[in-house]
Amino acid sequence: MRTLVESTRLCPETGHKVRVEELYELEGTCTCQVDTRLLSWRCLDEANCRAKAACPLHREYAGTGGKTMLDR
């Protein structure tokens, strides 16, 4: 199952709160737990961003294996 989550993050570049949309794959593990995996993400406030080319959120999400929704 997949789920779309909208959350608020602090942008390391601007210091402002931005909305981020994340797409997760959810899978039951047969032990009453749910395994989650980040599939993709995107910043919903990108239109107002002055640092699009060097967005630090790309580096943060790269460590999780999640791609931007535009990369898919």
Secondary structure, DSSP 8 states (H G I E B T S, - for coil): -EEEEEEEEE-TTT-SEEEEEEEEEEEE-SSS-EEEEEEEEEETTGGG-S-STT-HHHHHHHTTT-EEGGG-
